[in-house]
Amino acid sequence: MRVLYITSYVPSRIRVRPYNLVKRLSKRHEVTLVSLVQSEYDRQALGEMAKTCARVSPVRMSKLQSLASCGKRLLTRMPLQAAYTYLPNLVRTVDSLIASQPFDVVHVEHVRGAHYAAHIDSLPKVYDSVDCITLLLRQFLKAKRNPFSWFLALEEWAKMRVYEAMISERFEKVVITSDPDQKALEKLLWDRVRRRLRIRQMPERPPETPEEMEQWRLTRQFIEISQDRRLGALMPQAGRVSVLPNGVDHEYFAPTDVPEDPETIVFSGKMSYYANAAAVKHFHQNVLPLVRARRPRVRFVVVGADPPAAVRKLDDDPFVTVTGYVDDIRPYLARASLAVCPITVGVGIQNKVLEAMAMGKPVVATSRACGAIAAVDGRDLILADEPGEFAARIVELLDAPAGRRKIGANALRYVRDNHDWEAITGRLIDVYQEAAAVFRARRAATD
């Protein structure tokens, strides 16, 4: 199969999903990668992708171009997340590749990249939404306290709830990482169609006489049948959005013989991401003091690129280490007794949880962080939401080395059974074939 794979950044080990999918697709299929290059890190990551893919077509975009693109579309319906990476030159590169060589499917990742392929009508297209961004922005609205930040999030949410459904409609298949995100995106799609058709629900007023009851029942049945037929004819939504979870590279993330420090707790993740920074600050302020009341020598290590000033300031605490970017997070995970994921805002699958589990580490996490993971609380990981409960579970694990090892072993077994990239890539191939079938059916219907 010849795959045209389009991303708004260069896949790399910290861009887990496209990196692993492209690597495994390239083993058996011909992958041409088109990527936006915006940073020195992107440029460095191109080398590995050039060795992995049949062809790589990088397209450079400066920060100035990104800001100019946002400015031009500030008063349009395009959300800033999409506007930030909108580059006509990349669209022209995609069109040129399609005109010059044959492909079987186009795969584009994230709302930041969907506009590069939405216009294509000559090939089946798959959109990897990754997460439902509208759902994420709705959570941000509940979490943000700064009035200016809240207003910006509100404006972005208002645009995104329309844009995300509109862009998804233009693809034969959409994949997403979790069931909650799938349900949220499907609702956006259905709401868009209902608005287009101006479908209204019948009043639920109970009829007062038997004659009214019979007339009400027949009328309601007629309207429901009519609406179902119109919806089915205009938009075959059923099956459009499929769940394709994230996996773990089990060769890379695996248990090691590195001795663990019984007093070290670790959090890993890209720290420029608001949800991660907020989680770290929440943990340091509300959970860590409760842990230290029982275990005063506990150290907290924060591993991840681009920490904001508020997170870097935590390094002033002698028992907190903020590393910033590291080439390899595995040594930090290996030395820790346990990993924490106190996320209070988030969608999709938290890779940080899966990676720690793959290294045999017990994880204490919020239910929000694990909503897309089928691991069993108390067996494969520990769930806790309130600060007092979160701290108590951490102390219990720190006090019980045998219990930590048991949870870690169960965690390792769970991720190996449920989050394997080879199996997930196989499911992606099935999605490509489904997209091709939908594309052929549509072509036949219009011929």
PyMOL commands that set and color helices and strands:
alter all, ss='L'
color gray80, all
select helices_A, chain A and resi 16-28+40-52+63-72+80-83+88-100+114-116+133-143+147-168+179-197+210-234+274-294+309-316+330-335+351-358+387-398+401-418+421-446
alter helices_A, ss='H'
color red, helices_A
select strands_A, chain A and resi 2-7+30-37+55-60+105-109+125-130+173-176+241-243+264-268+299-303+320-322+338-341+363-365+382-383
alter strands_A, ss='S'
color yellow, strands_A
deselect
rebuild
show_as cartoon
